[in-house]
Amino acid sequence: MANTRYFLFTAIVVAGVVLGFLYWQGNGNGVVPEGFARGNGRVEAVEIDVASKLPGRIEAILVQEGELVEAGQTLAALDIRQLKANRHQAEAELRRAEIAVENAGLMIQQRQAEVRAAEAVLAQQQSALDAAQRQFARSEALAQSSVASERQLDIDRSNALGGEAAVASAEAMLAAARIGVSAAKAAVVGAEAAVAAATATIEVIDVQVEDSTLKAPRPGRVQYVVARAGEVIGAGGRVINMVDLNDVYMTFFLQTAAVGHAGLGTEVRLILDAAPGIVIPAEVSFVSDVAQFTPKTVETEIEREKLMFRVRARIAPELLGKYLDYIKTGLPGVAWIRLDPALPWPVAADGKVLE
């Protein structure tokens, strides 16, 4: 009697298991329908390292791990006292160069005035030379007719030669004055170059000051605070690690037979283990062109089936924008991919679509 009850109980249990398996399989949960593929993966996001371009001491960390940040939000700040001092010095050099430009401009005016004075002197000496030469010519003609004395002739000759010397001296003074103008103009050019150099130095320092404030390049979530306030970091030192929540995806693997039908833009449905009742729409954004998990020798069809290709399904940014507070990277789940767009989604992946 006991054996009969035992066998009856066993038969009922086996029948229940079989019926349960058939029900589970009939609802599409155990078998991947034709035209679809499925792979396991994890939710990931693009990571961004916010680093310092300059060496220095961290003055403040303004965010905490796990905090949501907007693009352009200040994350950390470096000590800029040295940069401020450098800027004050560059400003002083700029003022000095500007004064030099003004002085050089005044020097040009002075040299130009000297040129005008030298031109006037030259004109005066040239006029005196002409008069002396005419007088010498008359005296020389009169001396030949014995009307003028030899003494007067010598005086007029001396005056003519003195006038030539005076003209030559005035011409030299004029040339020197013109050289002075050129030198003054060159000084202006040099002073203006000093102004440009000082201005460029200030601009460089302003850029360094701006780079000393570390800002979020994109909206996202702070994942790690790598360095703390008071620490000294080198150029390129990481300070904040964050994830870009506008670029979230799930990476999974497909076999050779399935990946041949999966192209960019192919529809995908993601079901996370943490929220099995919600189906997240996505699309294929990357398919590896190199197989992974490749066996040492590929000879048979069974061996070729072991080849796996990495596939990435990206969630639409507009959908992510509505649920930034709930996005968590690292969550495992299942990705269903529709290889034949004419087929309806199966029950296993056709639940409530996240709008």
Rosetta blueprint (number, residue, H / E / L):
1 M L
2 A H
3 N H
4 T H
5 R H
6 Y H
7 F H
8 L H
9 F H
10 T H
11 A H
12 I H
13 V H
14 V H
15 A H
16 G H
17 V H
18 V H
19 L H
20 G H
21 F H
22 L H
23 Y H
24 W H
25 Q H
26 G H
27 N L
28 G L
29 N L
30 G L
31 V L
32 V L
33 P L
34 E L
35 G L
36 F E
37 A E
38 R E
39 G E
40 N E
41 G E
42 R E
43 V E
44 E E
45 A E
46 V E
47 E E
48 I E
49 D E
50 V E
51 A E
52 S L
53 K L
54 L L
55 P L
56 G E
57 R E
58 I E
59 E E
60 A E
61 I E
62 L L
63 V L
64 Q L
65 E L
66 G L
67 E L
68 L E
69 V E
70 E L
71 A L
72 G L
73 Q L
74 T E
75 L E
76 A E
77 A E
78 L E
79 D L
80 I L
81 R H
82 Q H
83 L H
84 K H
85 A H
86 N H
87 R H
88 H H
89 Q H
90 A H
91 E H
92 A H
93 E H
94 L H
95 R H
96 R H
97 A H
98 E H
99 I H
100 A H
101 V H
102 E H
103 N H
104 A H
105 G H
106 L H
107 M H
108 I H
109 Q H
110 Q H
111 R H
112 Q H
113 A H
114 E H
115 V H
116 R H
117 A H
118 A H
119 E H
120 A H
121 V H
122 L H
123 A H
124 Q H
125 Q H
126 Q H
127 S H
128 A H
129 L H
130 D H
131 A H
132 A H
133 Q H
134 R H
135 Q H
136 F H
137 A H
138 R H
139 S H
140 E H
141 A H
142 L H
143 A H
144 Q H
145 S L
146 S L
147 V L
148 A L
149 S L
150 E H
151 R H
152 Q H
153 L H
154 D H
155 I H
156 D H
157 R H
158 S H
159 N H
160 A H
161 L H
162 G H
163 G H
164 E H
165 A H
166 A H
167 V H
168 A H
169 S H
170 A H
171 E H
172 A H
173 M H
174 L H
175 A H
176 A H
177 A H
178 R H
179 I H
180 G H
181 V H
182 S H
183 A H
184 A H
185 K H
186 A H
187 A H
188 V H
189 V H
190 G H
191 A H
192 E H
193 A H
194 A H
195 V H
196 A H
197 A H
198 A H
199 T H
200 A H
201 T H
202 I H
203 E H
204 V H
205 I H
206 D H
207 V H
208 Q H
209 V H
210 E H
211 D H
212 S L
213 T E
214 L E
215 K E
216 A L
217 P L
218 R L
219 P L
220 G E
221 R E
222 V E
223 Q E
224 Y E
225 V E
226 V L
227 A L
228 R L
229 A L
230 G L
231 E L
232 V E
233 I E
234 G L
235 A L
236 G L
237 G L
238 R E
239 V E
240 I E
241 N E
242 M E
243 V E
244 D E
245 L E
246 N E
247 D E
248 V E
249 Y E
250 M E
251 T E
252 F E
253 F E
254 L E
255 Q E
256 T H
257 A H
258 A H
259 V H
260 G L
261 H L
262 A L
263 G L
264 L L
265 G L
266 T L
267 E E
268 V E
269 R E
270 L E
271 I E
272 L E
273 D L
274 A L
275 A E
276 P E
277 G E
278 I E
279 V E
280 I E
281 P E
282 A E
283 E E
284 V E
285 S E
286 F E
287 V E
288 S L
289 D L
290 V L
291 A L
292 Q E
293 F L
294 T L
295 P L
296 K L
297 T L
298 V L
299 E L
300 T L
301 E H
302 I H
303 E H
304 R H
305 E L
306 K L
307 L L
308 M E
309 F E
310 R E
311 V E
312 R E
313 A E
314 R E
315 I E
316 A L
317 P H
318 E H
319 L H
320 L H
321 G H
322 K H
323 Y L
324 L H
325 D H
326 Y H
327 I L
328 K L
329 T L
330 G L
331 L L
332 P E
333 G E
334 V E
335 A E
336 W E
337 I E
338 R E
339 L L
340 D L
341 P L
342 A L
343 L L
344 P L
345 W L
346 P L
347 V H
348 A H
349 A H
350 D L
351 G L
352 K E
353 V E
354 L L
355 E L
